[in-house]
Amino acid sequence: MPQLNPAPWFMVLTFSWFVFLTVLPPKIMAHTFPHQPTLQDTQDAKAGSWNWPWH
């Protein structure tokens, strides 16, 4: 039963984790967003009363 032989698949697993842990994180961390978030105004909005005629 060849699927029980770990020799070829252990190297594939090791190499794939090596790629995931060394190549991909710098690429992901170098990603920048096109629009940087701006600070919101910290003052509360004043809610006035509505003067709608409720007929």
N, C-alpha and C positions, 0 to 999 in steps of 0.2 A: 504494500500500500504506500505509494509515493507521497501522499499528503501527510504522512506521519514523519517524514524525514525533514527535520528543521534546518538542515544545512543551507539550502538555497533561499528559503524564506526568511531566515534570520538576518541575512545580509540585506535583503530587500527592506525589511523592517528597519534595520539600523540605518541604512542609507536614507530612507525616506524621512526618518526622524531627524537625521543630521541636516537634511535640506530644510525641513520645517523650522528647526531651531536656529539655524545660522543664516539662511538666505532670506526667508520671508519676513522675520521681525524688522530688520532695517528698512525693507521696502514698505511695510505697513506703517512704521513710525514716521517715515518721510512724507507720508500723505498729508497734504494741506487742504483745508476747506476753501472753496472759492470766496465765501463770504464769512468774515470773522464776526462772531456775535458782538453786538454792541450792548452797553450797559443800559438797563431800563431805568426810567425815572422812579425813584423810591417814594415819591409823594403819593398819597392816596388820592384817587380821583374823587372830586366832590360830586355827589349824586344829588341833583336838585329834584324838587317835586315836579311831577308831571301835571300840567294843567289841561288835560284832555277832557273835553265834555263827554261824560258817560251818560248818554241819553238812551 
